């Protein structure tokens, strides 16, 4: 089992801080999360040997443009996830492909994450992990159309962060 995370920082904001984690650490966390979640994934997804996703750290201006273009909401947000596959998990033989299964893209607005970290009383790295775990769950088909599913998703995020040694006391969430 392997997971790859392509970490990209926007060329337009080269001084944008992104916490203290290296690309290798992010990749290791995604691998740990995938290993933790693998038994609960639909069978075809469990058989995939390699996964791939992209993680982009950006500013509020760019995430607002993405949010407007793809969700018709003309405002900044903390995290967006663009799943490459449908949430209903079509039954395909993913395991036979020599290429990694591309899950999609996670985009995180660092200034918003920094503000939320300060509001919640934890560091930027913890907030970025929280937001990345949220986006990751969306790539795997999780959603929160109602309060019950939101709470289940937030609880799953807590478990993912605990899995890798982080535990925000009161994580933030911007629907």
N, C-alpha and C positions, 0 to 999 in steps of 0.2 A: 504494500500500500504506500502510495506516495501522493503528496500534494505539492503543487508549485504555486507560488504567489509572485507575480510580477509586480514589483513595487515601483510606482511611477510618481514622480513629483513634477508639477507643471513647470515648464520652462519660463513662464511669465512671472513666477514668484520664487526665485532661487533661494531667498533667505527665509522662506516659510519654515518655521520650526515644526517638527513632527514627533516630538517626544524623544525618548531615549532608546527606542528599539531599532535594531538594524534590519535590513531586508532578510537576513538569515534567521533572525529571531521571529519575525513575522511568519516566515515560511514554516518554522518549527511549530508555532502556535496553531496555524491552520492545520497542519498535519495532526497535531494532538487533538484538536477539535473534531476533525474528520474521523479519527480513530475512535473517539468517544461516541460520536453520532452514528457511525457505520452500522451497528446492529439494528438501529431503528429506521434505516433507509430502506426503500423498496428493493427487493431482491436484485433486479438488474443493476441498480446503482452499487450494491454491495460487491458485485463482481468486477467492478472497474478497478484496475490497478493504479492508474495515474489520473489525477485531477489537476486542473489548472484554473486559476482565477487571476484577475488583476485588482490591485488595491492602489487607488490614487488619492493622494492628499492634495487638497486644493484650498482656494479661498472662498469667501462668501459670494463674491461676484460670479465666479464660474459655476458654483453649485446652484445659485439662483437661476442662471441661464439654463442649466440642465433641468432643474425642477420645472421651469416654465415650458421648455421644449417638450419634455416627456410626460409631465404630470399636469400640465396646464395650471400650475400654481406659481404665480410670479412673486416668489419670496425665497429667501435663503432657507436652508434646512441643515440638519447636522449630518445626515448620511442618506445616500441613495444607493440602491442595489438594482442592477440590471441583469436579471437572470437570463442565461443563454438558452435554457430549456424550460418547457412548460411545467407548471407545478403538478400536473396530473401524472407525471412520470410515465411516459409512453413505454410500453414493453418492447424494448429493443435489445439487441445483443451488444451492449457497450464494450464488454470485456474483450471482444475480438479485435478491436481497433488498436493499431500500434501507437496511435496518437493519444495524448492525455484527453480526458473528457473536459471540455471547457465549460465551467460553471457560470461565468459571467464576470461582471465588474462591480466593485464596491468603490464609491466615491465619498470621501469624508472632508467636510469643511473644517479646517484646523482652527480658524478664529472662533467659530461657533463651539467647537469642542473645548477650546480653552476657556471660554466664558462659562460653559456648563460645568467644567471641572471645578472652577472657582466657586460657582454656586453650590455645588455638591460637596465641596471640601475634600476633593482628592486631586491627584496630580493629572497632568495632561496625558501621560502614558496610559493610566487606568481608564480615562475617558475614551481615548482612541481604541483601546482594547474592547471596551463596552460597545462602541459604535461599530467596530469591525465585526464583532460577534453577531450583532444585530443584522448587518448586511449579509454576513455569511449564512445565517439561518434563512434569510429571504432567498438566497441563491439555491438553497436546498429545498425550497418549496413552502417554508413557513410563511404565514401571514397573520395579520391581526385586524380583521374586519369588525370585530366586536370586543368588548371589554374582557370577556372570558378568554378568548384566544390571545389577546394582548398580554394578559397576566401569565398565561402558560408560556408564551414566548419570552417574556422577561425572566421568568423562573429558569427557563432553559439557558438564557444568557448568563445568569448567575452561576449555573452549573459549569458552563464553558470556562468562565473566568476562574472559578475555583479550581478547575482541572489544571490550569497552568499557573496557579499561585497568586492570582489577583482576586480581590473581593471588595468592590466598592460598597460602601455602607448604604448609600441611597443613590443608585445610578439615575441618570437623567434620561428622558425620552421626549422627543418632539415628534408627534405623529405627522 
